[in-house]
Amino acid sequence: MTLDEFNQQDEASALTALYSCCHCMAWAQAMTAARPFADLDQLLAKADALWAGAGEAQILEAFSGHARIGDIELLRSRYAGRATAEQGQVLQASEAEIQALYQLNKAYEEKNGFIFIVCASGKSAAAMLELLQQRSHNSRDRELINGAREQGAITRLRLQQLVTD
């Protein structure tokens, strides 16, 4: 949809669209209330600013809207067996890579209390596996920051896909 169409949506429709970009209700509500936006840059800047102020509960809420990297059955059902820009090339991965992603993500979630979040756009399964291996040694606090940064990148990508001019 165009930016004008987005700006003119009723509140419920805009909220739904924004919530699909970032699974955090407070962020989506604040973005809805901030309309209208003059251009895409202003929309993205506001999205970034609001996300930068998110607390742990909001960050974890946003994380809860993601499929696990490596949970191939959920990814297949959600994306009908086709790789999307957002999921990167995980659906083209070998079974061994999928299993390794699944096992490492499971261990990561047990350690941190949330799933591994990465903006997978353009990344192969091998690259995501390497990132997961690197980040799995970080503290929970560091991973909350890393995950929030990645969520911000995912949200920007989704907003750019939502609003096209």
C-alpha positions as CSV (number, residue, x, y, z in Angstrom):
1,M,0.0,0.0,0.0
2,T,1.1,3.6,-0.5
3,L,2.0,5.8,2.5
4,D,-1.1,7.9,1.8
5,E,-3.3,4.7,2.0
6,F,-1.5,3.7,5.2
7,N,-2.0,7.1,6.8
8,Q,-5.7,7.1,5.9
9,Q,-6.4,3.6,7.2
10,D,-8.8,3.4,10.2
11,E,-7.1,2.9,13.5
12,A,-7.9,-0.8,13.8
13,S,-6.5,-1.6,10.3
14,A,-3.3,0.5,10.9
15,L,-2.8,-1.2,14.3
16,T,-3.2,-4.6,12.8
17,A,-0.7,-3.8,10.0
18,L,1.8,-2.4,12.4
19,Y,1.5,-5.2,14.8
20,S,2.3,-7.6,12.0
21,C,5.6,-5.7,11.5
22,C,6.5,-5.8,15.2
23,H,4.6,-8.1,17.6
24,C,4.6,-5.5,20.4
25,M,1.2,-3.9,21.1
26,A,2.6,-0.8,22.8
27,W,4.9,-0.1,19.9
28,A,2.1,-0.7,17.3
29,Q,-0.3,1.6,19.3
30,A,2.3,4.4,19.5
31,M,3.0,4.1,15.8
32,T,-0.7,4.2,15.0
33,A,-1.1,7.3,17.1
34,A,1.9,9.0,15.4
35,R,0.3,9.0,12.0
36,P,0.2,10.7,9.5
37,F,3.8,10.3,8.3
38,A,5.1,12.7,5.6
39,D,7.3,10.1,4.0
40,L,8.8,6.7,4.5
41,D,11.9,8.1,6.2
42,Q,9.8,9.8,8.8
43,L,7.9,6.5,9.4
44,L,11.1,4.6,9.8
45,A,12.7,7.2,12.1
46,K,9.6,7.1,14.4
47,A,9.7,3.3,14.4
48,D,13.3,3.3,15.3
49,A,12.8,5.9,18.1
50,L,9.9,4.1,19.6
51,W,11.7,0.8,19.5
52,A,14.8,2.3,21.1
53,G,12.7,3.1,24.1
54,A,11.2,-0.4,24.5
55,G,11.7,-2.1,27.8
56,E,12.4,-5.8,28.4
57,A,8.7,-6.8,28.5
58,Q,8.1,-5.1,25.1
59,I,11.2,-6.7,23.6
60,L,10.2,-10.1,24.8
61,E,6.6,-9.6,23.5
62,A,8.0,-8.8,20.0
63,F,10.3,-11.9,20.2
64,S,7.2,-14.0,20.9
65,G,5.9,-13.3,17.4
66,H,8.7,-15.1,15.7
67,A,9.2,-18.7,14.5
68,R,12.3,-20.4,15.8
69,I,15.1,-20.4,13.3
70,G,15.5,-24.1,12.7
71,D,11.9,-25.1,13.5
72,I,11.5,-26.1,9.9
73,E,8.0,-27.5,10.3
74,L,6.6,-24.3,11.7
75,L,8.5,-22.3,9.1
76,R,7.2,-24.5,6.3
77,S,3.6,-24.2,7.5
78,R,3.9,-20.5,8.0
79,Y,5.6,-19.7,4.7
80,A,4.2,-22.6,2.6
81,G,7.6,-24.1,1.7
82,R,8.9,-20.9,0.1
83,A,11.9,-19.0,1.2
84,T,11.1,-15.3,2.0
85,A,13.5,-12.5,2.2
86,E,12.9,-12.3,5.9
87,Q,13.7,-16.0,6.6
88,G,16.8,-15.9,4.4
89,Q,17.7,-19.2,2.8
90,V,16.9,-21.4,5.8
91,L,14.3,-23.4,3.7
92,Q,17.2,-24.3,1.3
93,A,19.3,-25.8,4.1
94,S,20.4,-29.3,4.5
95,E,18.7,-31.5,7.1
96,A,21.9,-31.5,9.1
97,E,21.9,-27.7,9.2
98,I,18.2,-27.6,10.1
99,Q,18.8,-30.0,13.0
100,A,21.9,-28.1,14.2
101,L,19.9,-24.8,14.1
102,Y,17.1,-26.4,16.0
103,Q,19.3,-27.9,18.7
104,L,21.4,-24.8,19.2
105,N,18.3,-22.6,19.3
106,K,16.7,-24.9,21.8
107,A,19.8,-24.6,24.0
108,Y,19.9,-20.8,23.5
109,E,16.3,-20.5,24.5
110,E,16.8,-22.6,27.6
111,K,19.8,-20.4,28.6
112,N,18.2,-17.0,27.9
113,G,14.4,-17.6,28.2
114,F,13.7,-16.4,24.6
115,I,14.4,-17.6,21.1
116,F,17.4,-16.5,19.0
117,I,16.4,-13.5,17.0
118,V,18.3,-12.6,13.8
119,C,17.3,-10.6,10.7
120,A,17.8,-13.5,8.4
121,S,17.4,-11.5,5.2
122,G,19.9,-12.7,2.7
123,K,21.6,-15.1,5.1
124,S,22.1,-18.8,4.4
125,A,21.4,-21.4,7.0
126,A,25.2,-21.9,7.4
127,A,25.6,-18.1,8.2
128,M,22.8,-18.2,10.7
129,L,24.2,-21.3,12.3
130,E,27.6,-19.5,12.6
131,L,25.9,-16.4,14.2
132,L,24.0,-18.6,16.6
133,Q,27.2,-20.4,17.6
134,Q,28.9,-17.1,18.2
135,R,26.1,-15.5,20.1
136,S,25.3,-18.5,22.2
137,H,28.2,-17.7,24.5
138,N,26.9,-14.2,25.3
139,S,25.1,-13.3,28.6
140,R,21.4,-13.0,28.6
141,D,21.6,-9.2,28.9
142,R,23.9,-9.0,25.9
143,E,21.5,-11.2,23.9
144,L,18.5,-9.1,24.9
145,I,20.4,-6.1,23.4
146,N,21.5,-8.1,20.3
147,G,18.0,-9.5,19.8
148,A,16.4,-6.1,20.2
149,R,18.7,-4.7,17.6
150,E,17.9,-7.5,15.2
151,Q,14.2,-7.0,15.9
152,G,14.6,-3.4,14.9
153,A,16.1,-4.5,11.6
154,I,13.3,-7.0,11.0
155,T,10.7,-4.3,11.8
156,R,12.3,-1.8,9.3
157,L,12.3,-4.5,6.6
158,R,8.6,-5.3,7.3
159,L,7.7,-1.6,7.3
160,Q,9.4,-1.1,3.9
161,Q,7.5,-4.1,2.6
162,L,4.2,-2.8,4.0
163,V,4.5,0.8,2.7
164,T,5.6,1.2,-0.9
165,D,5.6,4.5,-2.8
